[in-house]
Amino acid sequence: MDGLKKKIDSIKNLKNSFKELKWYEIIMIVIMVSIAGLAVYRALVDPTSTTNPLWLTIVNFISAVCGIICIFFCAKANVSNFIFGLVNTVVYAIYLLYYKIYGTFCLEVLFYLPMNVASWINWARHRDKKMPEKTMAKQLTMKQRILSVIVVEVTTLITYAILLKVGGTVALLDALTVAIGLVATVLELYRFAEQYVWWIITDVIAVVMYIVHFDTVYLTKKSIYLIMAVIGLRNWIKLNKERNKKNE
C-alpha cells in the first residue's frame, strides 16, 4: 500500500508541477517544440536542408522537449524536474559526442548523470511540507560564495590545459562551461539559490557557442535556458526568504 501511495503522490506532484506553469512559460515551450519539430520535418522532407543526420535531428527534438520542461520545473524548485533532466542529459551527451565537444560531454555523462540522481534523492528528502512537489531553497554565506568563485577559476585553468592536449572545438569556452557546471550542479544538489548565478553565466556562454556553431534548435533552447535562469534565481531567493528562513 505504501508503494502505491508513493506512486499516486508522485503523479499528483507531477500534475501540480504542470499546473504551476505560467502563460509565458507555456508559450516558450510551444516555441521550442515548434522549432525542434520543424527541424525534424525538414530533415524528413529534404535531408540536404541540414548538416545534421536525421537521427541526430530527432535526438535534438527529444533533448529540446525534455530539457525545456526540466529547467522550467527546476526554476520553481520542483522535484519533478529530474525526471526530464535525466532523459535530456543522455540525449544531449549524444549530440556533444557527435560534434566532439569533449569537455561538456564528459561533464554530462560523468558528472551530471549521477548528480541528477543524487540531487533527486536529496531534494525529495527536503520537501516543502505545504507544497510537497517543491524542495526547500537555501542561500550561501559570503565565504561560500567567494570559495565557489575560486573553485571555478582553478577548475577552468585545469580543464583548459587538458582540452588543449585532447583536442576538440571551442576549448576555452568548453573549459569554462565544465568548471561552472561542476560548481552549479553541486549547489543544485544542496539546494542553494546561487546555482542560478552560475547557470546564467554558463547559459550566456552556451548561446555564444551555438551562434558560432549555428544550430537553431540548441540556440533557441539555450536562449530560453538563459531567461529561465534569471527567473529561477528570483524564485529561489523568494522561496528561501518566505518558506525556509532558517536556511536548513
C-alpha positions in Angstrom: 0.0 0.0 0.0 2.9 2.4 0.8 4.3 1.8 -2.6 1.0 2.6 -4.3 0.6 5.7 -2.2 4.0 7.0 -3.2 3.2 6.4 -6.9 -0.1 8.3 -6.5 1.6 11.1 -4.7 4.3 11.3 -7.4 1.7 11.5 -10.2 -0.2 14.2 -8.2 3.0 16.2 -7.7 3.8 16.0 -11.4 0.3 17.2 -12.3 0.8 20.1 -9.8 4.1 20.9 -11.5 2.5 21.3 -14.9 -0.4 23.3 -13.4 2.0 25.8 -12.0 3.5 26.7 -15.4 2.9 30.4 -16.3 1.4 31.5 -19.6 4.8 32.8 -20.8 6.4 29.5 -20.0 3.8 27.6 -22.0 4.5 30.0 -24.9 8.2 29.3 -24.7 7.5 25.5 -24.6 5.3 25.8 -27.7 8.1 27.8 -29.5 10.7 25.3 -28.6 8.7 22.3 -29.6 7.6 24.0 -32.8 11.2 24.9 -33.9 12.5 21.4 -33.0 9.6 19.8 -34.7 10.1 21.9 -37.8 13.7 20.8 -37.9 12.6 17.1 -37.9 10.0 17.8 -40.6 12.6 19.5 -42.9 15.1 16.7 -42.3 12.5 14.1 -43.4 11.3 16.1 -46.5 14.8 17.3 -47.6 17.8 15.6 -45.9 20.1 18.2 -47.5 18.5 21.1 -45.7 20.6 20.3 -42.6 24.1 19.3 -41.8 22.9 17.0 -39.1 21.9 13.4 -39.9 18.2 12.6 -39.4 18.8 10.5 -36.3 20.6 13.5 -34.7 17.8 15.9 -35.5 15.4 13.5 -33.7 17.8 13.4 -30.8 17.7 17.2 -30.7 13.9 17.2 -30.6 13.8 14.9 -27.6 16.5 17.0 -25.9 14.6 20.2 -26.6 11.3 19.0 -25.1 12.8 17.3 -22.0 15.4 20.0 -21.4 12.9 22.8 -21.5 10.4 21.1 -19.1 13.3 20.3 -16.8 14.6 23.9 -16.5 11.0 25.3 -16.0 10.4 22.9 -13.1 13.9 23.4 -11.6 13.4 27.2 -11.6 10.4 26.6 -9.3 12.4 24.3 -7.0 10.2 21.5 -8.3 11.4 17.9 -7.6 9.8 16.6 -10.8 12.5 18.3 -12.9 14.8 15.4 -12.5 12.5 13.0 -14.5 13.0 15.1 -17.6 16.6 16.1 -16.7 17.9 12.5 -16.8 16.5 12.0 -20.3 17.9 15.3 -21.5 21.3 14.5 -20.1 21.6 11.3 -22.1 20.4 12.6 -25.4 22.4 15.9 -25.1 25.5 13.8 -24.5 25.0 12.1 -27.8 24.9 15.5 -29.6 28.1 16.6 -27.8 29.9 13.5 -28.7 28.9 13.7 -32.4 30.4 17.3 -32.6 33.5 16.4 -30.5 32.7 18.8 -27.7 34.6 16.6 -25.3 34.7 18.7 -22.1 31.0 19.2 -21.9 30.3 15.6 -23.0 32.4 14.3 -20.0 30.6 16.8 -17.8 27.2 15.4 -18.9 28.0 11.7 -18.6 30.4 11.5 -15.7 29.0 14.3 -13.5 25.5 15.5 -14.5 24.1 12.0 -14.8 25.0 10.7 -11.4 24.4 14.1 -9.8 20.9 14.2 -11.2 20.1 11.0 -9.3 21.8 12.3 -6.1 20.0 15.6 -6.3 16.7 13.9 -6.9 17.1 11.9 -3.7 18.3 14.9 -1.7 15.6 17.3 -2.9 12.9 14.6 -2.2 14.2 14.3 1.4 13.8 18.1 2.0 10.3 18.7 0.5 8.3 21.7 1.5 5.7 20.5 3.9 2.8 22.5 2.4 4.0 22.1 -1.2 5.4 18.6 -1.4 6.2 19.0 -5.1 8.9 21.6 -4.1 12.2 21.3 -2.2 13.4 23.8 0.4 15.5 26.5 -1.1 18.7 27.7 0.7 21.3 30.5 0.2 25.1 30.6 0.5 27.1 32.6 3.1 29.5 35.2 1.7 32.6 33.0 2.4 30.9 30.1 0.5 30.3 32.5 -2.5 33.9 33.5 -2.6 35.0 29.9 -2.4 32.8 29.0 -5.3 34.4 31.7 -7.5 37.9 30.4 -6.6 36.9 26.8 -7.5 35.5 27.9 -10.9 38.7 29.8 -11.7 41.0 26.9 -10.8 38.9 24.2 -12.5 38.7 26.3 -15.7 42.5 26.5 -15.9 43.0 22.8 -15.3 40.3 21.8 -17.7 41.6 24.1 -20.4 45.1 22.7 -20.2 43.6 19.2 -20.6 41.5 20.1 -23.6 44.4 21.7 -25.4 46.1 18.3 -25.4 43.0 16.2 -26.2 41.6 18.5 -28.9 38.0 19.3 -29.8 36.3 22.6 -30.5 35.9 26.0 -28.6 38.3 24.7 -25.9 38.3 27.8 -23.7 34.5 28.2 -23.6 34.2 24.4 -23.2 36.6 24.5 -20.2 34.7 27.4 -18.6 31.4 25.6 -19.1 32.8 22.5 -17.4 34.0 24.5 -14.4 30.8 26.4 -13.9 28.7 23.3 -14.5 30.6 21.5 -11.7 30.0 24.2 -9.2 26.4 24.9 -10.2 25.5 21.3 -10.0 26.9 20.9 -6.5 25.0 24.0 -5.4 21.9 22.4 -7.0 22.5 19.2 -5.1 22.5 21.1 -1.8 19.5 23.3 -2.8 21.4 26.7 -2.9 19.8 29.5 -4.9 23.2 30.8 -6.1 23.3 27.9 -8.5 21.4 30.2 -10.8 24.1 32.9 -10.8 26.4 30.3 -12.4 23.7 28.9 -14.7 23.1 32.4 -16.0 26.8 32.7 -16.9 27.0 29.2 -18.5 23.9 29.9 -20.5 25.4 33.1 -21.9 28.4 31.0 -22.9 26.2 28.4 -24.5 24.3 30.9 -26.5 27.6 32.3 -27.8 28.8 28.7 -28.7 25.6 28.0 -30.7 25.8 31.3 -32.5 29.4 30.4 -33.6 28.4 26.8 -34.4 24.9 27.8 -35.6 22.2 25.4 -34.6 18.6 26.8 -34.5 17.3 24.2 -32.1 20.0 24.5 -29.5 20.3 28.2 -29.9 16.6 28.6 -29.1 16.9 26.1 -26.3 19.9 27.8 -24.6 18.3 31.2 -25.0 15.2 30.0 -23.1 17.5 28.5 -20.5 19.1 31.9 -20.0 15.7 33.5 -19.5 14.6 30.8 -17.1 17.9 31.0 -15.1 17.1 34.7 -14.3 13.6 33.7 -13.3 14.9 30.8 -11.3 17.3 33.0 -9.3 14.4 35.3 -8.4 12.1 32.4 -7.5 14.7 30.6 -5.3 15.6 33.7 -3.3 11.9 34.4 -2.8 11.3 30.7 -1.7 14.2 30.9 0.7 13.0 34.1 2.4 9.4 33.1 2.6 9.5 29.3 3.3 12.9 28.5 4.7 14.0 31.4 6.8 16.2 29.1 8.9 18.2 28.2 5.8 18.2 24.5 6.6 
